[in-house]
Amino acid sequence: MPALPAPDYPADVRARLEADAKEVIARYPGARSALLPLLHLVQAEEGHVTRTGIRFCAELLDLTTAEVTAVSTFYSMYRRKASGDYQVGVCTNTLCAVMGGDAIFEDLKEYLGVGNGETTEDGAVTLEHIECNAACDFAPVVMVNWEFFDNQTPQSARELVDDLRAGRTVEPTRGAPLCTFRQTARMLAGFPDERPGAVQATGGAGPASLIGLRLAKGEVAPGRVDHVVAPRTAQAPAEEPPSGQADAQAPPGHPSSHDAPHETSASDDDHPAGPAAEEGE
């Protein structure tokens, strides 16, 4: 067991972090609500949440170190040991996995010589498999410090980590320019990205994201000149008549099953929802 209590920060570091922490705490009606951003703040200082960082958060928020530890070990964005300047996360959730994410992850483990959650000897890259990044339309996706690198292959992922380790400039597919993990952690603590042009840099939704919207509007699907979907506001062709009513026609423009109102017990005035008798009767 490590010696307790944990050592404190050097005086100058402590003073700087306290000033930042007070700014964060002032944003919340209750001080303990600032725990998550404060954990990002101490992570930005040392690259992971140390015992010293846990002690710092506990003292400023009047919590026990056990309470802070419980939170810091619950969320996967808080690192519990020293990690690299670049957190390379390969999505291995369902769609990314079948599109090649599993192959990318296995290839990078062998190529870098590290396992899940481990860091290369030069301290540059920490590799991990991660859950869905909400970018399934660009699968398989790799993230570096939470910035997107879309439509990856084992070869492109190898080139990516080579560039990171060599210190070459790497541009995400969309979003802000890449920065180190510590810089990212400070932004997650609630402090602005002060790099020139970084805030203005963004990436709009790509064609893969917008195809559903285009089809809903009745536009031609990309690469499919013969396939047009009528918008829901247009007059839809008559549906097949209900069984046993040969001459009946569905009302024009009937909404889809997702939009159509459904008769339920709650909408039946004669038979309202809820039990009509006591239990057991």
C-alpha positions in Angstrom: 0.0 0.0 0.0 1.3 3.5 -0.8 2.2 5.8 2.0 -0.7 8.1 3.1 -1.6 10.8 2.7 -0.6 11.4 -0.9 2.1 14.0 -1.4 1.0 17.5 -2.3 1.8 19.5 -5.4 4.8 21.8 -5.4 3.7 25.2 -4.0 3.7 27.0 -7.4 1.8 24.2 -9.1 -0.7 24.1 -6.2 -1.3 27.9 -6.4 -1.9 27.7 -10.2 -4.2 24.8 -10.0 -6.2 26.3 -7.1 -6.8 29.5 -9.1 -8.1 27.4 -12.0 -10.1 25.2 -9.7 -11.9 28.1 -8.0 -12.9 29.4 -11.5 -14.4 26.0 -12.3 -16.2 25.6 -8.9 -17.7 29.1 -9.3 -19.7 27.8 -12.2 -21.8 25.4 -10.1 -24.4 26.1 -7.4 -22.9 23.2 -5.3 -19.1 22.8 -5.1 -19.2 19.0 -5.4 -20.8 19.3 -8.8 -17.4 20.5 -10.0 -15.7 17.1 -9.4 -15.7 15.9 -13.0 -14.1 19.0 -14.5 -11.6 19.1 -11.6 -10.6 15.6 -12.4 -9.9 16.6 -16.0 -7.9 19.6 -14.6 -5.6 17.4 -12.5 -5.3 15.0 -15.4 -4.2 17.9 -17.6 -1.4 18.5 -15.1 0.2 15.0 -15.0 -1.4 13.1 -17.9 -3.4 10.9 -15.5 -5.3 11.1 -12.2 -2.7 10.6 -9.5 -3.1 10.2 -5.8 -2.0 13.8 -5.5 -4.7 14.9 -7.9 -7.3 13.0 -6.0 -6.2 14.6 -2.7 -6.3 18.0 -4.3 -9.9 17.5 -5.6 -11.0 16.1 -2.2 -9.6 19.1 -0.3 -11.1 21.7 -2.5 -14.6 20.1 -2.7 -14.7 19.0 1.0 -15.0 15.3 -0.1 -13.2 12.2 1.1 -10.5 10.7 -1.1 -12.6 7.6 -1.2 -15.5 9.6 -2.8 -13.2 11.1 -5.4 -11.5 7.8 -6.1 -14.9 6.2 -6.7 -15.8 8.7 -9.4 -12.3 8.8 -11.0 -12.3 5.0 -11.4 -15.9 4.8 -12.7 -15.4 6.9 -15.9 -13.0 5.6 -18.5 -11.9 9.0 -19.7 -9.9 9.4 -16.5 -6.6 7.6 -16.8 -5.3 5.7 -13.7 -1.7 5.4 -14.8 0.8 7.3 -16.9 -0.2 7.3 -20.6 1.0 8.7 -23.9 0.7 12.1 -25.5 -1.8 10.6 -27.9 -4.6 8.3 -26.9 -5.3 6.2 -30.0 -8.7 4.6 -29.6 -10.0 2.1 -32.1 -13.7 1.6 -32.2 -14.5 -2.1 -31.8 -18.3 -1.7 -31.4 -20.5 -3.6 -33.7 -20.5 -1.7 -37.0 -16.9 -0.5 -36.8 -15.9 -4.0 -35.9 -17.5 -5.7 -38.8 -16.2 -2.9 -41.2 -12.6 -3.5 -40.1 -12.2 -2.1 -36.6 -11.3 -5.4 -35.1 -8.7 -6.0 -37.8 -7.2 -2.5 -37.2 -7.0 -3.0 -33.4 -5.3 -6.4 -33.7 -2.9 -5.0 -36.3 -1.9 -2.0 -34.2 -1.3 -4.1 -31.2 1.2 -6.2 -33.1 2.7 -3.2 -34.9 3.2 -1.1 -31.8 4.0 -4.1 -29.5 1.5 -3.0 -26.9 -1.7 -4.4 -25.5 -5.0 -2.7 -24.7 -4.4 0.4 -22.5 -0.6 0.1 -22.8 1.8 2.8 -24.0 4.7 2.6 -26.4 8.2 2.8 -25.0 8.7 6.4 -26.3 5.6 7.6 -24.4 3.9 8.9 -27.5 1.0 6.5 -28.1 -1.4 4.7 -25.8 -3.6 2.2 -27.6 -7.0 1.2 -26.5 -10.2 -0.2 -27.9 -13.2 2.0 -27.3 -16.9 1.8 -27.6 -19.2 3.6 -30.1 -18.0 7.0 -31.1 -21.3 7.9 -32.7 -19.7 8.0 -36.1 -21.0 4.7 -37.5 -21.5 6.2 -41.0 -17.7 6.7 -41.3 -16.8 3.2 -40.0 -14.3 2.0 -39.1 -13.3 5.0 -37.0 -10.1 5.7 -35.0 -9.9 8.5 -32.5 -6.8 10.3 -31.4 -7.4 12.4 -28.2 -11.1 12.3 -29.1 -10.6 13.7 -32.6 -12.0 11.7 -35.6 -10.1 9.8 -38.2 -12.7 8.2 -40.4 -12.8 5.3 -42.8 -9.5 3.8 -41.6 -7.7 0.7 -42.7 -4.9 -1.2 -41.0 -2.4 0.5 -43.3 -3.7 4.0 -42.8 -3.8 3.4 -39.0 -0.2 2.3 -39.1 0.7 5.5 -41.0 -1.2 7.5 -38.4 0.7 6.2 -35.4 4.0 6.5 -37.3 3.3 10.2 -37.9 2.3 10.7 -34.2 5.5 9.0 -33.0 7.7 11.0 -35.4 6.1 14.3 -34.4 4.7 15.0 -37.8 1.6 17.2 -38.2 -1.5 15.0 -38.3 -4.9 16.4 -39.5 -8.1 14.8 -38.2 -10.7 14.0 -40.8 -13.0 16.7 -39.3 -13.0 18.9 -36.3 -10.3 20.9 -34.5 -6.6 20.4 -35.1 -5.0 17.7 -33.0 -3.4 18.5 -29.7 -1.8 16.5 -26.9 -3.9 14.5 -24.4 -3.0 17.0 -21.6 -4.2 19.9 -23.7 -7.4 18.0 -24.4 -8.0 17.3 -20.7 -7.7 21.0 -19.9 -10.4 21.8 -22.5 -12.6 19.1 -21.0 -12.1 20.8 -17.7 -13.9 23.8 -19.2 -11.1 26.1 -20.4 -11.0 27.5 -23.9 -8.9 26.3 -26.7 -6.6 29.2 -27.2 -4.8 28.0 -30.4 -5.4 30.4 -33.3 -8.2 29.2 -35.5 -8.9 26.0 -33.5 -12.4 27.0 -32.4 -13.4 28.0 -35.9 -12.2 24.7 -37.3 -15.0 22.3 -37.6 -16.4 19.6 -39.9 -19.9 19.5 -41.2 -21.8 16.3 -41.7 -20.5 14.3 -44.6 -22.4 12.6 -47.4 -22.7 9.4 -45.4 -24.4 11.4 -42.6 -26.8 13.2 -44.8 -28.0 10.4 -47.1 -31.0 9.7 -44.9 -32.0 13.3 -44.9 -31.7 13.6 -48.7 -33.9 10.5 -49.2 -36.5 11.9 -46.8 -36.6 15.0 -48.8 -37.1 13.0 -52.0 -33.7 13.7 -53.5 -31.8 11.3 -55.6 -29.6 8.9 -53.6 -25.9 9.5 -54.5 -25.0 7.1 -57.3 -28.6 5.9 -57.8 -30.2 8.0 -60.4 -33.1 5.7 -60.6 -34.0 5.7 -56.9 -36.0 8.6 -55.5 -37.9 8.4 -52.2 -41.0 10.7 -52.0 -40.9 13.0 -49.0 -43.5 12.3 -46.3 -45.4 15.4 -47.1 -46.1 14.3 -50.6 -49.2 12.3 -51.7 -48.2 8.7 -51.1 -49.7 6.0 -53.4 -52.7 4.3 -52.1 -52.0 1.3 -49.9 -53.5 -2.1 -50.3 -57.1 -2.2 -48.9 -57.6 -3.8 -45.5 -58.4 -7.5 -45.6 -62.0 -8.3 -46.5 -62.6 -4.8 -48.0 -61.8 -5.1 -51.7 -62.9 -1.6 -52.7 -61.5 0.2 -49.7 -58.6 2.6 -50.2 -56.1 3.9 -47.7 -56.3 7.6 -47.2 -53.9 9.5 -49.4 -50.7 10.7 -47.8 -51.1 8.3 -44.9 -48.1 8.7 -42.6 -45.6 5.9 -42.0 -46.0 3.5 -39.1 -43.5 5.6 -37.2 -45.7 8.7 -37.5 -49.2 7.4 -37.5 -51.2 7.7 -34.3 -52.0 4.4 -32.7 -55.1 3.5 -30.8 -54.2 2.6 -27.2 -56.1 2.1 -24.0 -55.1 5.7 -23.0 -56.9 7.1 -26.0 -60.1 5.1 -25.5 -62.5 7.2 -23.3 -64.8 4.2 -22.8 -61.9 1.9 -21.6 -59.3 4.1 -19.9 -55.9 2.7 -19.1 -55.3 1.2 -15.7 -56.8 -1.6 -13.7 -60.6 -1.6 -13.4 -60.6 -3.7 -10.2 -58.7 -4.2 -7.1 -55.9 -6.8 -7.2 -57.2 -10.3 -6.7 -60.7 -9.6 -7.9 
